[in-house]
Amino acid sequence: MALLILGILIFFGIHLVRSFAPGLRMAVIERKGIGTWRAIHGISAVVGLGLIAFGFVQARATTGILYTPPVFLTHIALTLMLIACVCLAAAFLPAGKIRVATKHPAILAIKIWALAHLLANGETSSVVLFGGFLAWGVVLRISMKKRWLAGEISYPTVTSYRNDVGAILLGAVFFVAIVWKLHELVIGVAPVAIA
């Protein structure tokens, strides 16, 4: 569990520097350049993700269960995952109504993904991992809103509603790939038990 928590702290920490220690980021950029900051950010994120993945595998084998979710929550979790996949797709396409309405569809996708997994998994390691990501998503969204109100960032305007169709289609394809085989290949667990 220690490696999982360390990975979470590193990964979330580097992603929250801009929110909680913008002076540190700017000092590094002013002294060493934007490239150095991007290298620090990228390496820290990769190390954090690696520790999260390795730590989660270890923790799953040694930690207990906090709660046993009822079966119907699996169906709710799957529905939420479809919505998360559509939001994630919308984040990478030109602005449509979905991207404009959600403002930060990638952050929303992370929060929905984390919530869905909390509904379906009651293991201590899962609660730490997905609860951490949900909390991080909430903090990040609040930070982005403050930056928007301060004029540091602007939200996109709708370019075409066809982009929403693209987001829905891409999100649905990604969702099907996850349920069909991707989740099992990457995580080792099938999200849907097929008899």
Secondary structure, 3 states (H helix, E strand, C coil): CHHHHHHHHHHHHHHCHHHHCHHHHHHHHHHHCHHHHHHHHHHHHHHHHHHHHHHHHHHHHHCCECCCCCCHHHHHHHHHHHHHHHHHHHHCCCCCHHHHHHCCHHHHHHHHHHHHHHHHCCEHHHHHHHHHHHHHHHHHHHHHHHHHHCCCCCCCCCCCCHHHHHHHHHHHHHHHHHHHHHHHHHHCCCCCCCC
